[in-house]
Amino acid sequence: MKRQIKNLKSKGIDIEKGLYYCSGNESLYQEILDTVLEEGGEKKELIKQYAATRDTKHYYLEVHALKNIAATIGATELMEMAAKHCEAIKKGNDALMKEEAEILLNKYEEILDIIKE
């Protein structure tokens, strides 16, 4: 799926950062975006499931992976939100997971929608 990556910038994606992580290779960046889009639905469901069952171990693993991929594609706001959740879990505080998992998932969905365009 080809997209105009420059359009992502106007939607809040830091494409320069994403391209930096891809050594300036636009094709690789496109492939990563495609993978994020393909796996997004499944990842969202896992995060939702782990939050609902209060499975902090698996929630942390999925959100940590989300943090990394968000950073890689330049989705800075999503990356920061995910990092906040990871830090809370590492400190033994699952309140953020309980209270704000849906907010994190909504932001993730927003990023997936941006990529789809």
Biopython code that builds the backbone (N, CA, C, O; Angstrom):
import numpy as np
from Bio.PDB.StructureBuilder import StructureBuilder

atoms = [
    (1, "MET", "N", (0.850, -1.172, 0.000)),
    (1, "MET", "CA", (0.000, 0.000, 0.000)),
    (1, "MET", "C", (0.895, 1.235, 0.000)),
    (1, "MET", "O", (1.696, 1.429, 0.915)),
    (2, "LYS", "N", (0.759, 2.050, -1.008)),
    (2, "LYS", "CA", (1.544, 3.281, -1.080)),
    (2, "LYS", "C", (0.711, 4.429, -0.546)),
    (2, "LYS", "O", (-0.496, 4.490, -0.777)),
    (3, "ARG", "N", (1.321, 5.291, 0.131)),
    (3, "ARG", "CA", (0.636, 6.474, 0.641)),
    (3, "ARG", "C", (1.585, 7.652, 0.508)),
    (3, "ARG", "O", (2.796, 7.474, 0.376)),
    (4, "GLN", "N", (1.052, 8.804, 0.543)),
    (4, "GLN", "CA", (1.873, 9.998, 0.540)),
    (4, "GLN", "C", (2.314, 10.249, 1.979)),
    (4, "GLN", "O", (1.558, 10.787, 2.788)),
    (5, "ILE", "N", (3.547, 9.851, 2.284)),
    (5, "ILE", "CA", (3.976, 9.980, 3.679)),
    (5, "ILE", "C", (4.038, 11.430, 4.118)),
    (5, "ILE", "O", (3.924, 11.717, 5.309)),
    (6, "LYS", "N", (4.216, 12.347, 3.182)),
    (6, "LYS", "CA", (4.255, 13.754, 3.590)),
    (6, "LYS", "C", (2.915, 14.192, 4.173)),
    (6, "LYS", "O", (2.871, 15.132, 4.966)),
    (7, "ASN", "N", (1.823, 13.531, 3.796)),
    (7, "ASN", "CA", (0.513, 13.852, 4.360)),
    (7, "ASN", "C", (0.405, 13.437, 5.824)),
    (7, "ASN", "O", (-0.417, 13.978, 6.565)),
    (8, "LEU", "N", (1.222, 12.490, 6.239)),
    (8, "LEU", "CA", (1.200, 12.051, 7.631)),
    (8, "LEU", "C", (1.644, 13.177, 8.568)),
    (8, "LEU", "O", (1.159, 13.295, 9.693)),
    (9, "LYS", "N", (2.572, 13.998, 8.082)),
    (9, "LYS", "CA", (3.102, 15.080, 8.921)),
    (9, "LYS", "C", (2.001, 16.042, 9.337)),
    (9, "LYS", "O", (1.968, 16.495, 10.481)),
    (10, "SER", "N", (1.111, 16.351, 8.423)),
    (10, "SER", "CA", (0.030, 17.288, 8.744)),
    (10, "SER", "C", (-0.957, 16.683, 9.744)),
    (10, "SER", "O", (-1.779, 17.396, 10.319)),
    (11, "LYS", "N", (-0.873, 15.386, 9.943)),
    (11, "LYS", "CA", (-1.761, 14.692, 10.878)),
    (11, "LYS", "C", (-1.074, 14.377, 12.206)),
    (11, "LYS", "O", (-1.627, 13.652, 13.033)),
    (12, "GLY", "N", (0.124, 14.917, 12.414)),
    (12, "GLY", "CA", (0.794, 14.748, 13.698)),
    (12, "GLY", "C", (1.824, 13.643, 13.777)),
    (12, "GLY", "O", (2.299, 13.322, 14.866)),
    (13, "ILE", "N", (2.180, 13.056, 12.653)),
    (13, "ILE", "CA", (3.218, 12.018, 12.627)),
    (13, "ILE", "C", (4.538, 12.694, 12.253)),
    (13, "ILE", "O", (4.610, 13.411, 11.255)),
    (14, "ASP", "N", (5.564, 12.468, 13.045)),
    (14, "ASP", "CA", (6.882, 13.049, 12.779)),
    (14, "ASP", "C", (7.615, 12.150, 11.783)),
    (14, "ASP", "O", (8.383, 11.269, 12.172)),
    (15, "ILE", "N", (7.368, 12.384, 10.504)),
    (15, "ILE", "CA", (7.945, 11.506, 9.484)),
    (15, "ILE", "C", (9.460, 11.605, 9.436)),
    (15, "ILE", "O", (10.130, 10.640, 9.068)),
    (16, "GLU", "N", (10.008, 12.754, 9.800)),
    (16, "GLU", "CA", (11.466, 12.877, 9.818)),
    (16, "GLU", "C", (12.068, 11.909, 10.823)),
    (16, "GLU", "O", (13.093, 11.279, 10.561)),
    (17, "LYS", "N", (11.417, 11.799, 11.977)),
    (17, "LYS", "CA", (11.897, 10.860, 12.995)),
    (17, "LYS", "C", (11.752, 9.429, 12.485)),
    (17, "LYS", "O", (12.662, 8.617, 12.647)),
    (18, "GLY", "N", (10.614, 9.119, 11.872)),
    (18, "GLY", "CA", (10.405, 7.784, 11.331)),
    (18, "GLY", "C", (11.432, 7.442, 10.261)),
    (18, "GLY", "O", (11.984, 6.342, 10.242)),
    (19, "LEU", "N", (11.679, 8.388, 9.378)),
    (19, "LEU", "CA", (12.678, 8.160, 8.329)),
    (19, "LEU", "C", (14.079, 8.050, 8.910)),
    (19, "LEU", "O", (14.916, 7.317, 8.382)),
    (20, "TYR", "N", (14.337, 8.770, 9.989)),
    (20, "TYR", "CA", (15.635, 8.663, 10.664)),
    (20, "TYR", "C", (15.858, 7.216, 11.120)),
    (20, "TYR", "O", (16.925, 6.643, 10.901)),
    (21, "TYR", "N", (14.833, 6.637, 11.756)),
    (21, "TYR", "CA", (14.951, 5.255, 12.228)),
    (21, "TYR", "C", (15.063, 4.262, 11.080)),
    (21, "TYR", "O", (15.490, 3.124, 11.271)),
    (22, "CYS", "N", (14.676, 4.700, 9.890)),
    (22, "CYS", "CA", (14.754, 3.841, 8.695)),
    (22, "CYS", "C", (15.921, 4.252, 7.805)),
    (22, "CYS", "O", (15.952, 3.903, 6.624)),
    (23, "SER", "N", (16.870, 4.982, 8.354)),
    (23, "SER", "CA", (18.049, 5.446, 7.619)),
    (23, "SER", "C", (17.673, 6.186, 6.333)),
    (23, "SER", "O", (18.373, 6.101, 5.324)),
    (24, "GLY", "N", (16.561, 6.907, 6.390)),
    (24, "GLY", "CA", (16.130, 7.690, 5.239)),
    (24, "GLY", "C", (15.475, 6.874, 4.140)),
    (24, "GLY", "O", (15.146, 7.414, 3.084)),
    (25, "ASN", "N", (15.284, 5.607, 4.366)),
    (25, "ASN", "CA", (14.721, 4.707, 3.362)),
    (25, "ASN", "C", (13.189, 4.773, 3.397)),
    (25, "ASN", "O", (12.554, 4.186, 4.272)),
    (26, "GLU", "N", (12.609, 5.494, 2.432)),
    (26, "GLU", "CA", (11.154, 5.655, 2.394)),
    (26, "GLU", "C", (10.427, 4.333, 2.180)),
    (26, "GLU", "O", (9.347, 4.124, 2.732)),
    (27, "SER", "N", (11.003, 3.449, 1.390)),
    (27, "SER", "CA", (10.364, 2.146, 1.152)),
    (27, "SER", "C", (10.268, 1.338, 2.444)),
    (27, "SER", "O", (9.245, 0.709, 2.713)),
    (28, "LEU", "N", (11.322, 1.358, 3.232)),
    (28, "LEU", "CA", (11.308, 0.656, 4.516)),
    (28, "LEU", "C", (10.278, 1.287, 5.449)),
    (28, "LEU", "O", (9.533, 0.582, 6.130)),
    (29, "TYR", "N", (10.242, 2.598, 5.474)),
    (29, "TYR", "CA", (9.264, 3.308, 6.303)),
    (29, "TYR", "C", (7.850, 2.913, 5.887)),
    (29, "TYR", "O", (7.000, 2.665, 6.742)),
    (30, "GLN", "N", (7.594, 2.851, 4.592)),
    (30, "GLN", "CA", (6.288, 2.426, 4.078)),
    (30, "GLN", "C", (5.964, 1.003, 4.541)),
    (30, "GLN", "O", (4.839, 0.721, 4.952)),
    (31, "GLU", "N", (6.948, 0.118, 4.473)),
    (31, "GLU", "CA", (6.740, -1.268, 4.899)),
    (31, "GLU", "C", (6.381, -1.342, 6.379)),
    (31, "GLU", "O", (5.501, -2.106, 6.777)),
    (32, "ILE", "N", (7.061, -0.550, 7.176)),
    (32, "ILE", "CA", (6.778, -0.533, 8.613)),
    (32, "ILE", "C", (5.365, -0.010, 8.858)),
    (32, "ILE", "O", (4.626, -0.568, 9.669)),
    (33, "LEU", "N", (4.988, 1.058, 8.161)),
    (33, "LEU", "CA", (3.627, 1.586, 8.293)),
    (33, "LEU", "C", (2.597, 0.530, 7.907)),
    (33, "LEU", "O", (1.577, 0.376, 8.578)),
    (34, "ASP", "N", (2.865, -0.196, 6.824)),
    (34, "ASP", "CA", (1.951, -1.254, 6.389)),
    (34, "ASP", "C", (1.817, -2.336, 7.457)),
    (34, "ASP", "O", (0.716, -2.817, 7.724)),
    (35, "THR", "N", (2.932, -2.714, 8.062)),
    (35, "THR", "CA", (2.910, -3.731, 9.109)),
    (35, "THR", "C", (2.134, -3.246, 10.327)),
    (35, "THR", "O", (1.352, -3.996, 10.910)),
    (36, "VAL", "N", (2.351, -1.994, 10.707)),
    (36, "VAL", "CA", (1.616, -1.413, 11.837)),
    (36, "VAL", "C", (0.121, -1.479, 11.562)),
    (36, "VAL", "O", (-0.668, -1.843, 12.434)),
    (37, "LEU", "N", (-0.252, -1.127, 10.359)),
    (37, "LEU", "CA", (-1.662, -1.145, 9.976)),
    (37, "LEU", "C", (-2.226, -2.564, 9.964)),
    (37, "LEU", "O", (-3.330, -2.797, 10.458)),
    (38, "GLU", "N", (-1.485, -3.499, 9.411)),
    (38, "GLU", "CA", (-1.936, -4.893, 9.329)),
    (38, "GLU", "C", (-2.115, -5.522, 10.710)),
    (38, "GLU", "O", (-3.055, -6.285, 10.929)),
    (39, "GLU", "N", (-1.225, -5.204, 11.628)),
    (39, "GLU", "CA", (-1.247, -5.832, 12.948)),
    (39, "GLU", "C", (-2.018, -5.030, 13.987)),
    (39, "GLU", "O", (-2.238, -5.499, 15.104)),
    (40, "GLY", "N", (-2.424, -3.825, 13.619)),
    (40, "GLY", "CA", (-3.050, -2.918, 14.579)),
    (40, "GLY", "C", (-4.291, -3.452, 15.256)),
    (40, "GLY", "O", (-4.436, -3.327, 16.472)),
    (41, "GLY", "N", (-5.189, -4.045, 14.490)),
    (41, "GLY", "CA", (-6.428, -4.555, 15.082)),
    (41, "GLY", "C", (-6.179, -5.607, 16.132)),
    (41, "GLY", "O", (-6.769, -5.580, 17.212)),
    (42, "GLU", "N", (-5.295, -6.542, 15.807)),
    (42, "GLU", "CA", (-4.964, -7.613, 16.749)),
    (42, "GLU", "C", (-4.290, -7.052, 17.998)),
    (42, "GLU", "O", (-4.616, -7.447, 19.118)),
    (43, "LYS", "N", (-3.351, -6.131, 17.801)),
    (43, "LYS", "CA", (-2.638, -5.539, 18.945)),
    (43, "LYS", "C", (-3.602, -4.777, 19.849)),
    (43, "LYS", "O", (-3.516, -4.870, 21.074)),
    (44, "LYS", "N", (-4.518, -4.025, 19.247)),
    (44, "LYS", "CA", (-5.501, -3.289, 20.040)),
    (44, "LYS", "C", (-6.341, -4.235, 20.887)),
    (44, "LYS", "O", (-6.586, -3.971, 22.064)),
    (45, "GLU", "N", (-6.777, -5.327, 20.293)),
    (45, "GLU", "CA", (-7.609, -6.293, 21.021)),
    (45, "GLU", "C", (-6.847, -6.921, 22.185)),
    (45, "GLU", "O", (-7.408, -7.129, 23.261)),
    (46, "LEU", "N", (-5.571, -7.223, 21.966)),
    (46, "LEU", "CA", (-4.774, -7.793, 23.056)),
    (46, "LEU", "C", (-4.627, -6.804, 24.208)),
    (46, "LEU", "O", (-4.791, -7.170, 25.372)),
    (47, "ILE", "N", (-4.321, -5.565, 23.886)),
    (47, "ILE", "CA", (-4.179, -4.546, 24.936)),
    (47, "ILE", "C", (-5.491, -4.395, 25.690)),
    (47, "ILE", "O", (-5.503, -4.314, 26.918)),
    (48, "LYS", "N", (-6.585, -4.359, 24.959)),
    (48, "LYS", "CA", (-7.908, -4.226, 25.573)),
    (48, "LYS", "C", (-8.199, -5.416, 26.492)),
    (48, "LYS", "O", (-8.677, -5.242, 27.614)),
    (49, "GLN", "N", (-7.909, -6.614, 26.008)),
    (49, "GLN", "CA", (-8.141, -7.835, 26.784)),
    (49, "GLN", "C", (-7.301, -7.838, 28.061)),
    (49, "GLN", "O", (-7.812, -8.138, 29.140)),
    (50, "TYR", "N", (-6.015, -7.504, 27.941)),
    (50, "TYR", "CA", (-5.139, -7.530, 29.112)),
    (50, "TYR", "C", (-5.519, -6.458, 30.124)),
    (50, "TYR", "O", (-5.382, -6.671, 31.329)),
    (51, "ALA", "N", (-5.991, -5.322, 29.658)),
    (51, "ALA", "CA", (-6.453, -4.280, 30.580)),
    (51, "ALA", "C", (-7.712, -4.747, 31.308)),
    (51, "ALA", "O", (-7.848, -4.551, 32.515)),
    (52, "ALA", "N", (-8.629, -5.366, 30.567)),
    (52, "ALA", "CA", (-9.893, -5.821, 31.157)),
    (52, "ALA", "C", (-9.678, -6.917, 32.197)),
    (52, "ALA", "O", (-10.382, -6.969, 33.205)),
    (53, "THR", "N", (-8.709, -7.787, 31.952)),
    (53, "THR", "CA", (-8.440, -8.886, 32.887)),
    (53, "THR", "C", (-7.384, -8.517, 33.928)),
    (53, "THR", "O", (-7.027, -9.339, 34.773)),
    (54, "ARG", "N", (-6.894, -7.302, 33.868)),
    (54, "ARG", "CA", (-5.873, -6.789, 34.799)),
    (54, "ARG", "C", (-4.600, -7.621, 34.756)),
    (54, "ARG", "O", (-3.944, -7.838, 35.775)),
    (55, "ASP", "N", (-4.265, -8.084, 33.552)),
    (55, "ASP", "CA", (-3.052, -8.877, 33.328)),
    (55, "ASP", "C", (-1.901, -7.906, 33.060)),
    (55, "ASP", "O", (-1.571, -7.603, 31.913)),
    (56, "THR", "N", (-1.306, -7.432, 34.149)),
    (56, "THR", "CA", (-0.287, -6.392, 34.016)),
    (56, "THR", "C", (0.952, -6.855, 33.257)),
    (56, "THR", "O", (1.561, -6.067, 32.534)),
    (57, "LYS", "N", (1.326, -8.105, 33.410)),
    (57, "LYS", "CA", (2.522, -8.605, 32.721)),
    (57, "LYS", "C", (2.354, -8.509, 31.202)),
    (57, "LYS", "O", (3.203, -7.946, 30.511)),
    (58, "HIS", "N", (1.267, -9.054, 30.700)),
    (58, "HIS", "CA", (1.066, -9.059, 29.256)),
    (58, "HIS", "C", (0.666, -7.673, 28.731)),
    (58, "HIS", "O", (1.008, -7.300, 27.609)),
    (59, "TYR", "N", (-0.057, -6.924, 29.557)),
    (59, "TYR", "CA", (-0.379, -5.538, 29.190)),
    (59, "TYR", "C", (0.918, -4.758, 28.987)),
    (59, "TYR", "O", (1.085, -4.050, 27.994)),
    (60, "TYR", "N", (1.821, -4.902, 29.939)),
    (60, "TYR", "CA", (3.114, -4.204, 29.835)),
    (60, "TYR", "C", (3.840, -4.594, 28.555)),
    (60, "TYR", "O", (4.338, -3.726, 27.839)),
    (61, "LEU", "N", (3.904, -5.881, 28.260)),
    (61, "LEU", "CA", (4.626, -6.337, 27.063)),
    (61, "LEU", "C", (4.028, -5.748, 25.785)),
    (61, "LEU", "O", (4.763, -5.293, 24.909)),
    (62, "GLU", "N", (2.709, -5.755, 25.677)),
    (62, "GLU", "CA", (2.061, -5.215, 24.474)),
    (62, "GLU", "C", (2.211, -3.705, 24.387)),
    (62, "GLU", "O", (2.465, -3.167, 23.309)),
    (63, "VAL", "N", (2.058, -3.022, 25.504)),
    (63, "VAL", "CA", (2.164, -1.557, 25.489)),
    (63, "VAL", "C", (3.616, -1.132, 25.262)),
    (63, "VAL", "O", (3.871, -0.115, 24.618)),
    (64, "HIS", "N", (4.549, -1.892, 25.779)),
    (64, "HIS", "CA", (5.959, -1.595, 25.540)),
    (64, "HIS", "C", (6.289, -1.738, 24.051)),
    (64, "HIS", "O", (6.996, -0.907, 23.481)),
    (65, "ALA", "N", (5.775, -2.789, 23.437)),
    (65, "ALA", "CA", (5.967, -2.967, 21.989)),
    (65, "ALA", "C", (5.307, -1.823, 21.217)),
    (65, "ALA", "O", (5.860, -1.328, 20.235)),
    (66, "LEU", "N", (4.128, -1.409, 21.669)),
    (66, "LEU", "CA", (3.440, -0.277, 21.034)),
    (66, "LEU", "C", (4.272, 0.995, 21.160)),
    (66, "LEU", "O", (4.381, 1.772, 20.211)),
    (67, "LYS", "N", (4.851, 1.197, 22.327)),
    (67, "LYS", "CA", (5.709, 2.373, 22.547)),
    (67, "LYS", "C", (6.858, 2.391, 21.546)),
    (67, "LYS", "O", (7.166, 3.428, 20.959)),
    (68, "ASN", "N", (7.481, 1.244, 21.357)),
    (68, "ASN", "CA", (8.618, 1.162, 20.448)),
    (68, "ASN", "C", (8.220, 1.402, 19.005)),
    (68, "ASN", "O", (8.906, 2.136, 18.293)),
    (69, "ILE", "N", (7.137, 0.807, 18.563)),
    (69, "ILE", "CA", (6.735, 0.989, 17.174)),
    (69, "ILE", "C", (6.225, 2.411, 16.953)),
    (69, "ILE", "O", (6.441, 2.985, 15.885)),
    (70, "ALA", "N", (5.559, 2.980, 17.940)),
    (70, "ALA", "CA", (5.101, 4.369, 17.820)),
    (70, "ALA", "C", (6.295, 5.303, 17.658)),
    (70, "ALA", "O", (6.259, 6.233, 16.853)),
    (71, "ALA", "N", (7.344, 5.053, 18.421)),
    (71, "ALA", "CA", (8.563, 5.858, 18.282)),
    (71, "ALA", "C", (9.165, 5.676, 16.898)),
    (71, "ALA", "O", (9.604, 6.642, 16.274)),
    (72, "THR", "N", (9.184, 4.445, 16.421)),
    (72, "THR", "CA", (9.786, 4.137, 15.123)),
    (72, "THR", "C", (9.079, 4.829, 13.970)),
    (72, "THR", "O", (9.725, 5.246, 13.009)),
    (73, "ILE", "N", (7.757, 4.957, 14.054)),
    (73, "ILE", "CA", (7.038, 5.608, 12.946)),
    (73, "ILE", "C", (6.870, 7.104, 13.155)),
    (73, "ILE", "O", (6.373, 7.802, 12.271)),
    (74, "GLY", "N", (7.279, 7.604, 14.320)),
    (74, "GLY", "CA", (7.179, 9.034, 14.579)),
    (74, "GLY", "C", (5.860, 9.463, 15.181)),
    (74, "GLY", "O", (5.491, 10.634, 15.092)),
    (75, "ALA", "N", (5.142, 8.535, 15.793)),
    (75, "ALA", "CA", (3.877, 8.848, 16.470)),
    (75, "ALA", "C", (4.208, 9.208, 17.920)),
    (75, "ALA", "O", (3.964, 8.431, 18.843)),
    (76, "THR", "N", (4.758, 10.382, 18.091)),
    (76, "THR", "CA", (5.335, 10.802, 19.369)),
    (76, "THR", "C", (4.322, 10.822, 20.506)),
    (76, "THR", "O", (4.622, 10.357, 21.606)),
    (77, "GLU", "N", (3.144, 11.346, 20.262)),
    (77, "GLU", "CA", (2.155, 11.427, 21.342)),
    (77, "GLU", "C", (1.745, 10.038, 21.821)),
    (77, "GLU", "O", (1.624, 9.808, 23.024)),
    (78, "LEU", "N", (1.532, 9.113, 20.893)),
    (78, "LEU", "CA", (1.199, 7.739, 21.260)),
    (78, "LEU", "C", (2.358, 7.098, 22.008)),
    (78, "LEU", "O", (2.147, 6.393, 22.995)),
    (79, "MET", "N", (3.563, 7.334, 21.552)),
    (79, "MET", "CA", (4.752, 6.787, 22.216)),
    (79, "MET", "C", (4.840, 7.285, 23.658)),
    (79, "MET", "O", (5.132, 6.511, 24.570)),
    (80, "GLU", "N", (4.586, 8.573, 23.859)),
    (80, "GLU", "CA", (4.661, 9.139, 25.215)),
    (80, "GLU", "C", (3.580, 8.567, 26.123)),
    (80, "GLU", "O", (3.823, 8.294, 27.298)),
    (81, "MET", "N", (2.384, 8.388, 25.567)),
    (81, "MET", "CA", (1.303, 7.794, 26.362)),
    (81, "MET", "C", (1.651, 6.367, 26.758)),
    (81, "MET", "O", (1.474, 5.979, 27.913)),
    (82, "ALA", "N", (2.145, 5.588, 25.805)),
    (82, "ALA", "CA", (2.510, 4.204, 26.082)),
    (82, "ALA", "C", (3.645, 4.139, 27.102)),
    (82, "ALA", "O", (3.635, 3.286, 27.989)),
    (83, "ALA", "N", (4.611, 5.026, 26.979)),
    (83, "ALA", "CA", (5.729, 5.061, 27.931)),
    (83, "ALA", "C", (5.231, 5.342, 29.347)),
    (83, "ALA", "O", (5.722, 4.759, 30.314)),
    (84, "LYS", "N", (4.262, 6.230, 29.459)),
    (84, "LYS", "CA", (3.674, 6.557, 30.765)),
    (84, "LYS", "C", (3.028, 5.309, 31.382)),
    (84, "LYS", "O", (3.165, 5.059, 32.580)),
    (85, "HIS", "N", (2.328, 4.534, 30.557)),
    (85, "HIS", "CA", (1.702, 3.305, 31.047)),
    (85, "HIS", "C", (2.762, 2.290, 31.479)),
    (85, "HIS", "O", (2.626, 1.644, 32.518)),
    (86, "CYS", "N", (3.810, 2.158, 30.680)),
    (86, "CYS", "CA", (4.886, 1.220, 31.015)),
    (86, "CYS", "C", (5.554, 1.590, 32.334)),
    (86, "CYS", "O", (5.814, 0.722, 33.167)),
    (87, "GLU", "N", (5.827, 2.853, 32.519)),
    (87, "GLU", "CA", (6.470, 3.302, 33.758)),
    (87, "GLU", "C", (5.594, 3.001, 34.966)),
    (87, "GLU", "O", (6.085, 2.547, 36.000)),
    (88, "ALA", "N", (4.299, 3.254, 34.833)),
    (88, "ALA", "CA", (3.383, 2.992, 35.942)),
    (88, "ALA", "C", (3.384, 1.505, 36.303)),
    (88, "ALA", "O", (3.442, 1.146, 37.479)),
    (89, "ILE", "N", (3.319, 0.648, 35.289)),
    (89, "ILE", "CA", (3.307, -0.802, 35.537)),
    (89, "ILE", "C", (4.628, -1.237, 36.185)),
    (89, "ILE", "O", (4.628, -2.031, 37.125)),
    (90, "LYS", "N", (5.752, -0.714, 35.679)),
    (90, "LYS", "CA", (7.058, -1.072, 36.264)),
    (90, "LYS", "C", (7.130, -0.690, 37.728)),
    (90, "LYS", "O", (7.820, -1.350, 38.505)),
    (91, "LYS", "N", (6.431, 0.362, 38.116)),
    (91, "LYS", "CA", (6.440, 0.814, 39.503)),
    (91, "LYS", "C", (5.385, 0.087, 40.340)),
    (91, "LYS", "O", (5.195, 0.400, 41.516)),
    (92, "GLY", "N", (4.707, -0.876, 39.732)),
    (92, "GLY", "CA", (3.701, -1.641, 40.461)),
    (92, "GLY", "C", (2.369, -0.937, 40.582)),
    (92, "GLY", "O", (1.536, -1.328, 41.400)),
    (93, "ASN", "N", (2.153, 0.086, 39.790)),
    (93, "ASN", "CA", (0.924, 0.863, 39.837)),
    (93, "ASN", "C", (0.085, 0.543, 38.603)),
    (93, "ASN", "O", (0.410, 0.968, 37.495)),
    (94, "ASP", "N", (-0.997, -0.211, 38.805)),
    (94, "ASP", "CA", (-1.830, -0.553, 37.658)),
    (94, "ASP", "C", (-3.038, 0.374, 37.511)),
    (94, "ASP", "O", (-3.910, 0.122, 36.679)),
    (95, "ALA", "N", (-3.098, 1.429, 38.300)),
    (95, "ALA", "CA", (-4.234, 2.350, 38.241)),
    (95, "ALA", "C", (-4.354, 3.011, 36.872)),
    (95, "ALA", "O", (-5.460, 3.172, 36.354)),
    (96, "LEU", "N", (-3.226, 3.393, 36.287)),
    (96, "LEU", "CA", (-3.265, 4.033, 34.967)),
    (96, "LEU", "C", (-3.825, 3.066, 33.932)),
    (96, "LEU", "O", (-4.600, 3.463, 33.062)),
    (97, "MET", "N", (-3.438, 1.812, 34.025)),
    (97, "MET", "CA", (-3.958, 0.794, 33.114)),
    (97, "MET", "C", (-5.478, 0.706, 33.262)),
    (97, "MET", "O", (-6.203, 0.676, 32.268)),
    (98, "LYS", "N", (-5.944, 0.664, 34.487)),
    (98, "LYS", "CA", (-7.377, 0.537, 34.746)),
    (98, "LYS", "C", (-8.141, 1.770, 34.271)),
    (98, "LYS", "O", (-9.228, 1.659, 33.705)),
    (99, "GLU", "N", (-7.564, 2.937, 34.506)),
    (99, "GLU", "CA", (-8.280, 4.190, 34.253)),
    (99, "GLU", "C", (-8.111, 4.729, 32.837)),
    (99, "GLU", "O", (-9.015, 5.383, 32.316)),
    (100, "GLU", "N", (-6.967, 4.466, 32.206)),
    (100, "GLU", "CA", (-6.693, 5.135, 30.942)),
    (100, "GLU", "C", (-6.349, 4.221, 29.772)),
    (100, "GLU", "O", (-5.873, 4.695, 28.741)),
    (101, "ALA", "N", (-6.580, 2.935, 29.917)),
    (101, "ALA", "CA", (-6.311, 2.026, 28.794)),
    (101, "ALA", "C", (-7.143, 2.424, 27.578)),
    (101, "ALA", "O", (-6.650, 2.393, 26.451)),
    (102, "GLU", "N", (-8.391, 2.795, 27.801)),
    (102, "GLU", "CA", (-9.270, 3.173, 26.687)),
    (102, "GLU", "C", (-8.770, 4.434, 25.981)),
    (102, "GLU", "O", (-8.897, 4.554, 24.763)),
    (103, "ILE", "N", (-8.213, 5.357, 26.729)),
    (103, "ILE", "CA", (-7.651, 6.576, 26.134)),
    (103, "ILE", "C", (-6.463, 6.215, 25.248)),
    (103, "ILE", "O", (-6.329, 6.728, 24.138)),
    (104, "LEU", "N", (-5.605, 5.330, 25.746)),
    (104, "LEU", "CA", (-4.461, 4.856, 24.969)),
    (104, "LEU", "C", (-4.933, 4.160, 23.694)),
    (104, "LEU", "O", (-4.387, 4.398, 22.616)),
    (105, "LEU", "N", (-5.932, 3.314, 23.815)),
    (105, "LEU", "CA", (-6.457, 2.586, 22.657)),
    (105, "LEU", "C", (-7.101, 3.529, 21.640)),
    (105, "LEU", "O", (-6.996, 3.310, 20.433)),
    (106, "ASN", "N", (-7.758, 4.561, 22.121)),
    (106, "ASN", "CA", (-8.350, 5.550, 21.203)),
    (106, "ASN", "C", (-7.271, 6.284, 20.421)),
    (106, "ASN", "O", (-7.435, 6.546, 19.230)),
    (107, "LYS", "N", (-6.177, 6.614, 21.081)),
    (107, "LYS", "CA", (-5.065, 7.277, 20.398)),
    (107, "LYS", "C", (-4.446, 6.334, 19.371)),
    (107, "LYS", "O", (-4.100, 6.751, 18.265)),
    (108, "TYR", "N", (-4.310, 5.084, 19.734)),
    (108, "TYR", "CA", (-3.773, 4.070, 18.823)),
    (108, "TYR", "C", (-4.669, 3.976, 17.582)),
    (108, "TYR", "O", (-4.175, 3.944, 16.454)),
    (109, "GLU", "N", (-5.971, 3.932, 17.796)),
    (109, "GLU", "CA", (-6.923, 3.868, 16.674)),
    (109, "GLU", "C", (-6.796, 5.110, 15.792)),
    (109, "GLU", "O", (-6.872, 5.023, 14.566)),
    (110, "GLU", "N", (-6.606, 6.244, 16.419)),
    (110, "GLU", "CA", (-6.420, 7.493, 15.663)),
    (110, "GLU", "C", (-5.189, 7.399, 14.755)),
    (110, "GLU", "O", (-5.238, 7.799, 13.592)),
    (111, "ILE", "N", (-4.109, 6.877, 15.285)),
    (111, "ILE", "CA", (-2.874, 6.708, 14.485)),
    (111, "ILE", "C", (-3.108, 5.716, 13.350)),
    (111, "ILE", "O", (-2.657, 5.947, 12.228)),
    (112, "LEU", "N", (-3.797, 4.630, 13.621)),
    (112, "LEU", "CA", (-4.097, 3.655, 12.566)),
    (112, "LEU", "C", (-4.943, 4.294, 11.469)),
    (112, "LEU", "O", (-4.721, 4.039, 10.286)),
    (113, "ASP", "N", (-5.899, 5.112, 11.852)),
    (113, "ASP", "CA", (-6.740, 5.815, 10.870)),
    (113, "ASP", "C", (-5.916, 6.780, 10.018)),
    (113, "ASP", "O", (-6.147, 6.904, 8.815)),
    (114, "ILE", "N", (-4.964, 7.456, 10.642)),
    (114, "ILE", "CA", (-4.089, 8.374, 9.911)),
    (114, "ILE", "C", (-3.273, 7.607, 8.879)),
    (114, "ILE", "O", (-3.126, 8.050, 7.739)),
    (115, "ILE", "N", (-2.750, 6.469, 9.278)),
    (115, "ILE", "CA", (-1.943, 5.662, 8.371)),
    (115, "ILE", "C", (-2.784, 5.153, 7.198)),
    (115, "ILE", "O", (-2.308, 5.099, 6.064)),
    (116, "LYS", "N", (-4.043, 4.779, 7.480)),
    (116, "LYS", "CA", (-4.936, 4.275, 6.433)),
    (116, "LYS", "C", (-5.154, 5.288, 5.311)),
    (116, "LYS", "O", (-5.267, 4.924, 4.141)),
    (117, "GLU", "N", (-5.212, 6.560, 5.688)),
    (117, "GLU", "CA", (-5.497, 7.613, 4.705)),
    (117, "GLU", "C", (-4.438, 7.644, 3.701)),
    (117, "GLU", "O", (-4.485, 8.460, 2.780)),
]
sb = StructureBuilder()
sb.init_structure("model")
sb.init_model(0)
sb.init_chain("A")
sb.init_seg("    ")
for serial, (resi, resn, name, xyz) in enumerate(atoms, 1):
    if name == "N":
        sb.init_residue(resn, " ", resi, " ")
    sb.init_atom(name, np.array(xyz, "f"), 0.0, 1.0, " ", f" {name:<3s}", serial, name[0])
structure = sb.get_structure()
